[in-house]
Amino acid sequence: MATAKYKRGADGYFSTNVWDGTYIAGGKKHYKHLRSKKSSKDLEKKVKEFEDNVK
């Protein structure tokens, strides 16, 4: 049986931060917050689409 890559938070959403390829002052990476109400698989799909757009 497969396990979910992302877990549901206390607010009921699956969420993660994804690097958008830019930096902020001080050399820190800038992250975009992505979330999904549907499922972990849906969030994985959104992350993959976002990373493809960044490339």
Secondary structure, DSSP 8 states (H G I E B T S, - for coil): ----SS-B-TTS-EEEEEEEEEE-GGG-EEEEEEEESS-HHHHHHHHHHHHHHH-
